[in-house]
């Protein structure tokens, strides 16, 4: 089905003062010159949600994460390349089709911000929030651990929370290489016992090698999606990134075995 088109009055927005409201993080996202022109009419594609209207929260979460992954892939290839601008807009339109449009628009209007005019249109407000989501997950877009995706649904509150563990694939590979180093793999504590993985001493030792490489440990994070039902369908209201729960990184005794697929990866 060919996408329809909608016209949105876009306004000048600045990255200098992000708007934070009820789990909605509004920032400039990737640079798009169209968003820096006052009162310009911009056409955005509109696509149908890629899931059934009665899709459960887990399915909706999977769909929006796939769309965000596609967004990052297009970004990495460069928006200036032929056809990539259109691919980006279609991926963004898919993200927006799975967002709680009405509630998000009301929250943006209620919370306000020096960089978001009071007369901001619904499409413009939605695009702002959707681009902030893309920015939040950008570093982990290639490392969504879908087998860890879990949903907590409250029918009485008409609300659902979906959690998924994420990690940057490049950091995971580099971490495995560091953990395989003899001084790490065979490290011992003050009592000459092998260090326990995940222990403060072990993490401190790891950081002495990872920080100079430009990343910190633990590398695994938790992405949380808050959902509500809008017009009978589950839709995403907010997205946040935080530390993974402690039990997701169990303390295990080190051995001389290759790092391989440690940490459950």
N, C-alpha and C positions, 0 to 999 in steps of 0.2 A: 504494500500500500504506500503510495507516494505521500510524503508528509505534507500537511497543510501548512500555511504560513500565518504568523500573527505579527502585528506591528506594535512595537513598544516604544514609548517615549523615554529615551535614556537620558540621564543627567550626568553632570560632572561628579566623579567620585574620586576620593583620595585614599591612598593606603596609609596615610599618616596616623589616622585614629580609627582603628577597627571598632566595630560595634559588637558587643557581647550581650546576648539576650536569651535567657532561658534555653541554653544549649545551642543557640544559633550563633555561629561565629562568622561575622561578616568582615571580609577583607578584600583586597584588590584582586587576589588570585593571579592568574597569568596575565601578562600585559596584552591588552586588546585596545588599540587606538580608538575604536568605535565608542568605548566607554568613557572617553575623555573629551567628548564633544557635547556641548550644552544643547539640550532640547532637540536632539537629532532623532529622527524616526529610524529605527533599526528593525529589520525583519529577522525573526527567529523562526526556525522550524518547530513545528509541533508534531509529536509522534504519540501514538497510543502506547500505554504502558505494556511492556513485554511480558506481562503475567496476567492471568485471569483475574477478574474482579474479586473473586473469593479466595485468592491466593493467601496462604498463611504467612505470618511475619518472616519466617525463615526464607521462604521463596522470594519475597519482596527484597529482603536484605541481600540475598545472593545476586539478584538482578541489578540492584543499584551499585553493588560493589564491582560487578563485571563492567558496568558502564563507566564507573570512575577509573577502573583499570584501563579501559580503552582511551579515556581522556588523557591519562598520563602517557600512554604509548604514543598518541598523536603529538602531544607536547614535545616529547623527546625527539621525535622525527622532525620537528620544526613546523610552526604554523604558517611559515612563509612558503612552504613547498606547495606545488600544485595539488589541489584537491584536499589538502589537510585542513584548511579552514572549514570546509564543508563537513568533513568527517568529525571535526571537533564540535561543531554546532549540533550535529545529529546525536553525538554521544551526550552532549550537555542536555539536549532535549529529552533524551531517555532518562537521565538523572532527574530532571524536572518532572517528568511524567510519574515518577515514583515518590515525589515529595508531597508533603501535606500543604498544598499551595495556600489554601484559605487561612489556615491557622498561622502559617509562617508570615503571610502578608500582614495579618492583624498584629502579630508580635513585633514585627519591624516598625509598624506605625506607632504602636503603643510605647515601645522602648525609646525610639528616636535616637538620633545621633547628629552631631554637627556636620557630618559628611553625607548624610542621607536626607534629602529634602522631604518635607512633610507631604508633598504631593507626589512622591515617588509612585510609579505605577506598579501594579501587582507583578507583571512580567519582569520588570527591572529589579524589584526586591527579591523575587525568586531566583533570578539569575545571579544576583549578588551572593545569596546564601549558597547556592549550588556550587559556585566557583570557590567559595571558602571551603566547602567540603572537599573539593578536588585538591586544594592546597594542603589540607590536613592529612590526607592519605597519600600524597604524592610520593613520599619517601618509602612507603611500604606497599605501593600498588602492585608490585611484582611478587609480593610475599603474603597474600591472604591465605591463612591456614584454614581452609573451609571445613576440614574435618573437626575443627574445634568450635564451629558455629553453634550457638545455643540460644534459645529464646525463652524468656519468661513472659507469660501472657496473663494479664489481669482483665477478665471479662467485665468485672464489676466496675473497674476504673476506666475501661475502654482504652487500655494502654498496654504496650508491649515493649520489652527491652531485649535487644539482640546483641550478644557479645561474641567477638571473634578475636583470636590471637593473630598477630601480624608480626612480620620481621622483614628486614631488608635482605634480599637474597645475596647481594654482594658482601654485606657485613657478615652474614652467616658463613660464607665460604672463607672469608679472611679469619673469622673467629676459629673455625675448624683448624686452619693452618697454624694459628698461634697456640691453640690447645694441644696440638701434636708436638710442639717443641719440647725437647727433653726437660728443660728447666721448668716447664709448666706441667707436663704429663707426669713427671716423677717428683713433683714438689711435695715437701713434707712439712708438718707443723713443728712446733717447738719440742714435742715429745717424740719426734721422728716417725710419726704416723702419716700416711698419705693424706693430703688435704682433701676435705670434703667439697665436692662441687657445690657451688652456690653459697658456701660459707663466706663470711666477711673477709677472711684471710685469702681465700681463693680469688674472690672478686678483686681484692686489692692487687693481688699479683697479676691478674689478667689486665687490669686497667693500666698497669705500668707498661704494658705492651700495646694495648688497644688505643689508648689516648694519643700516643704519638702517631698512630695510624689514622687518626681523625674520627674515631667512633668510641662509644662507651658501652659498658655492659651493666646489666643484662640488655641484650639487643631486642628481646621479645617484648612487645607491647600488647595492650588490649584495646580494641576498637569497640565502642559502644554506640549502638543506634537506638534512639528512642522513637517509638512509633505510636500513632493514634489511628483510629478509624475515621476516615473522611469520606462521606457519601457511601458508606458501607464497605469501603476497601481499606486495607492496611496501607498506610503511607508514612514515610520518614519525616519526623519533625526536627530531630537534632542528631548530631554526630560528634562524638568526642574521642580523643585519644589519650590513654593514660597507661600507667604501669600494669604489667600482667600480674595477676594474683600470685602470691608467694608459692602456693601449691602447684603452680604450673612450672616451676623451676625447682624440682625436688633435689635435696642434697644427697648426692651419691658419691661413694668413695671413688677416687681416681684410680686408674689402673694404667698399665703401659699399653693397653689396646689402642689402635688407631682411633682418632676422633670420630670418623665416619658419620653416623647419623645420631649423634648425641643429642640430648635435650629433647628427645622425642620427635626430631625432625627427620 
